[in-house]
Amino acid sequence: MNYRVIIDMAKALPKIEKLKLDLGIFKKFSVILDIEADNPDDACYLAYRMFCDKILEQNSKHEIKTMLKELKNEFRVVQLIEI
Protein backbone atom coordinates (compact mmCIF):
# COMPACT_ATOMS: atom_id res chain seq x y z
CA MET A 1 0.00 0.00 0.00
CA ASN A 2 1.03 3.57 -0.51
CA TYR A 3 0.74 6.19 2.19
CA ARG A 4 1.16 9.95 2.29
CA VAL A 5 2.87 10.85 5.55
CA ILE A 6 2.71 14.46 6.72
CA ILE A 7 5.32 15.33 9.33
CA ASP A 8 5.54 18.33 11.66
CA MET A 9 9.23 19.19 12.07
CA ALA A 10 8.66 22.38 14.12
CA LYS A 11 10.14 21.00 17.35
CA ALA A 12 12.92 18.90 15.84
CA LEU A 13 14.15 21.29 13.16
CA PRO A 14 15.74 23.97 15.38
CA LYS A 15 17.82 21.35 17.21
CA ILE A 16 18.98 19.68 13.99
CA GLU A 17 19.80 22.94 12.17
CA LYS A 18 22.50 23.67 14.75
CA LEU A 19 24.49 20.75 13.32
CA LYS A 20 24.92 22.50 9.95
CA LEU A 21 23.98 19.35 7.99
CA ASP A 22 22.17 19.08 4.67
CA LEU A 23 18.65 18.09 5.71
CA GLY A 24 17.30 17.82 2.17
CA ILE A 25 13.51 17.58 2.20
CA PHE A 26 13.49 17.65 6.00
CA LYS A 27 14.56 21.32 6.21
CA LYS A 28 10.95 22.56 6.28
CA PHE A 29 8.55 22.76 9.21
CA SER A 30 6.05 20.60 7.32
CA VAL A 31 7.23 17.64 5.23
CA ILE A 32 5.12 15.44 2.96
CA LEU A 33 6.39 11.99 1.99
CA ASP A 34 4.83 9.31 -0.18
CA ILE A 35 5.89 5.94 1.20
CA GLU A 36 5.17 2.36 0.22
CA ALA A 37 4.62 0.20 3.31
CA ASP A 38 2.67 -2.83 4.50
CA ASN A 39 0.70 -0.90 7.14
CA PRO A 40 0.39 2.58 8.68
CA ASP A 41 2.84 1.84 11.48
CA ASP A 42 5.50 0.81 8.99
CA ALA A 43 4.87 3.98 6.97
CA CYS A 44 5.50 6.14 10.04
CA TYR A 45 8.60 4.15 10.94
CA LEU A 46 9.98 4.40 7.39
CA ALA A 47 9.45 8.18 7.39
CA TYR A 48 11.46 8.48 10.62
CA ARG A 49 14.09 6.07 9.24
CA MET A 50 14.47 8.27 6.12
CA PHE A 51 15.05 11.28 8.39
CA CYS A 52 17.66 9.43 10.45
CA ASP A 53 19.42 8.01 7.40
CA LYS A 54 19.69 11.48 5.84
CA ILE A 55 21.53 12.72 8.93
CA LEU A 56 23.59 9.61 9.64
CA GLU A 57 24.97 9.46 6.09
CA GLN A 58 26.67 12.79 6.84
CA ASN A 59 27.64 12.26 10.47
CA SER A 60 27.36 9.00 12.38
CA LYS A 61 29.09 9.99 15.60
CA HIS A 62 27.72 8.62 18.87
CA GLU A 63 26.43 12.06 19.91
CA ILE A 64 24.37 12.34 16.73
CA LYS A 65 22.86 8.89 17.22
CA THR A 66 21.94 9.77 20.80
CA MET A 67 20.36 13.04 19.68
CA LEU A 68 18.29 11.24 17.03
CA LYS A 69 16.92 8.90 19.70
CA GLU A 70 15.95 11.93 21.78
CA LEU A 71 14.31 13.62 18.79
CA LYS A 72 12.11 10.61 18.06
CA ASN A 73 9.28 12.07 20.15
CA GLU A 74 9.62 15.47 18.48
CA PHE A 75 9.38 14.01 14.97
CA ARG A 76 5.58 14.15 14.75
CA VAL A 77 3.44 12.48 12.12
CA VAL A 78 0.39 14.73 12.02
CA GLN A 79 -1.49 13.02 9.20
CA LEU A 80 -1.34 9.67 7.44
CA ILE A 81 -3.40 9.08 4.30
CA GLU A 82 -3.69 5.88 2.31
CA ILE A 83 -3.25 6.77 -1.36
Summary of the structure (lengths in Angstrom):
residues: 83
radius of gyration: 12.5
end to end distance: 7.6
largest distance: 37.0
contacts: 215
relative contact order: 0.29
helix: 43%
strand: 25%
